[in-house]
Structure formats: C-alpha cells, structure tokens
Amino acid sequence: MKKLPIGKQNFKEIVEDGFVYVDKTRQIYELLDAGNLYFLSRPRRFGKSLLISTLSYLYSGEKELFKGLYIYEKTDWKWEKFPILEFNFAKYGH
C-alpha cells in the first residue's frame, strides 16, 4: 500500500519515493496548452507548492518522472528543457 504524502511538496520526491499522487497533469496540460495568463489562488495547504514543483519538473524536461501520468501518455508535450528561476519566500521567515 502506498503512503500518503503528508507534508510533501516536491513532485520528484513523491513519485520516486512511491507516495500516492493524484494525477493532475491533464488539468496542468490544458492550462498550459490554452496559452493564457492565469492567477492561481488557493487556500493555505492546498497544493500550491506541489503544483509549482510539478511545473518545474515539466519545464526541466524530466520526462521519466511523468511515466504513467496523463501528460506523458496522452499528449504531445515536447519535453524541452527551459531555464527555471525559483524564488522561495518561505525561506526568509517573517
């Protein structure tokens, strides 16, 4: 039985360590494919960091992490590698 990823926010860690991952790559692909600007607002502890982590690995071209997921199996995602800038304001405290 797979473990629940309580407190986990890193997509790669969740996938590689065998945690449960609810595949949201279809919705991510549809957002990216539409090519519009979006403001994603979610309540606290509702998956914002995991979404950003997933996007980071998508744009890093790490195809093997997505094996078995919708974006890998059923889309024409190009798996190109792009530079990623990450700003984590949580590290700076209050």
Beta strands, then each sheet from edge to edge (+ up, - down):
end
